[in-house]
């Protein structure tokens, strides 16, 4: 059995980011790659990852 150390960001289906379980932003039991993703992209704030369009 192996333990996962990275998971896909729980933002939405267009979020391309994987996040380390050690550095993830946790909200409502889900793991996010950034605070912007966890907060639902207020004011169109991006997650800051190159090439990711999850805030669009």
C-alpha positions as a printed Julia matrix, in Angstrom:
56×3 Matrix{Float64}:
   0.0    0.0     0.0
   1.27   3.5    -0.84
   0.37   6.84    0.64
  -0.51   9.75   -1.64
   1.64  12.83   -1.09
  -0.03  14.98   -3.76
  -3.64  15.46   -4.79
  -5.46  17.47   -7.44
  -6.59  20.89   -6.23
 -10.3   20.8    -5.31
 -11.0   24.19   -6.96
 -12.85  23.11  -10.1
 -12.42  20.93  -13.17
 -10.36  23.55  -15.01
  -7.78  23.78  -12.21
  -4.66  21.98  -13.42
  -2.77  22.15  -10.14
  -1.59  19.32   -7.98
  -0.83  20.17   -4.4
   1.32  18.58   -1.74
  -0.7   17.43    1.25
   1.94  19.08    3.44
   1.49  22.55    1.91
  -2.17  22.47    0.84
  -4.64  25.11    1.96
  -7.38  23.13    3.72
 -10.98  24.33    3.69
 -14.13  22.33    4.41
 -12.12  19.1     4.34
 -10.73  19.73    0.84
  -7.19  20.52   -0.33
  -6.43  23.57   -2.46
  -3.23  24.82   -4.11
  -3.76  28.41   -2.95
  -5.91  30.59   -0.74
  -7.5   32.1    -3.88
  -8.76  28.67   -4.95
  -9.99  27.87   -1.45
 -11.9   31.17   -1.33
 -13.55  30.7    -4.76
 -11.4   33.28   -6.61
 -12.78  36.53   -5.19
 -12.52  39.42   -7.65
 -11.05  37.05  -10.27
  -7.9   36.44   -8.22
  -5.83  33.67   -9.81
  -4.12  30.81   -8.05
  -0.8   32.08   -9.38
   0.22  28.89  -11.16
   1.51  29.36  -14.68
  -0.88  28.16  -17.37
  -3.76  27.44  -14.99
  -7.08  29.04  -15.94
  -9.18  28.02  -12.93
 -10.13  31.63  -12.12
 -11.55  32.21  -15.61
